Amino acid sequence: MPAFLVVPPPDPGFELLVTSNGMAQGISQTNGAQIIPRAFVRIGAVKIGGQWRNISSPAANGVAAFFLGFDGKLGKTKLEARAAYRVRTGAIRGFKSRAWEFGAGAGRSFGKAMVKLNAEYSPDEFGKGKSLYVELGPALDVDKGTRLSVTLGLRERHGGPDYRSLNIGISKVLDRGLIVEAKYYHTNRSDLGDTYRRRVVLSARLTL
């Protein structure tokens, strides 16, 4: 059988992320801790799965997402593309509870350093209109298992505030499948309230 017709066996996985404050696209999503369980199956370059995360919102108590992703390489550049169907859980009647989100990313390593570009786009973010978030930044492997990163982001949303974001982080692999991280977040729109204000977030990610 030709090599390109050979389908790799499914490789299931599970990931649990716990953070001191839920963050998405550079801004706060919760008033306290956030827990994100994620289950997936990888078949070669394709990943299929689902996740849930709690949020602090008058419209819902969480967001579930069912996603399909693909990753590959073009020369020395790593590429990825993904699509997610998101559903608000515990949504209050009158609020739109479903939305599509599409993403793409590219990363290139230069020795111990890496530069990564990521973009997330929703054609209608839960009834609020089009939303685009783009982030770019370098990362540096200081030693085995320790990485420093800096990321600049730009968010544009129809009918909502645009903003620029910055985060600076350090992560450490403590054991196989366990990563802890401390990250500083900041935006240029702290005048809009606590959601946009600077903060330090601690997190732990366990992958099985």
Salt bridges, closest charged atoms under 4 A:
GLU15 OE2 - ARG38 NH1 2.17
GLU15 OE2 - ARG205 NH1 2.86
ASP71 OD2 - ARG42 NH2 2.99
GLU80 OE2 - ARG82 NH1 3.05
GLU101 OE2 - ARG86 NH2 3.91
GLU120 OE2 - ARG82 NH2 3.96
ASP124 OD2 - LYS96 NZ 2.82
GLU125 OE2 - ARG86 NH2 3.87
GLU125 OE1 - ARG155 NH2 2.93
GLU125 OE1 - ARG157 NH1 3.48
ASP141 OD1 - ARG147 NE 2.78
ASP143 OD1 - LYS172 NZ 3.88
GLU181 OE2 - LYS183 NZ 3.71
ASP191 OD1 - ARG189 NE 3.28
ASP194 OD2 - ARG199 NH2 3.65
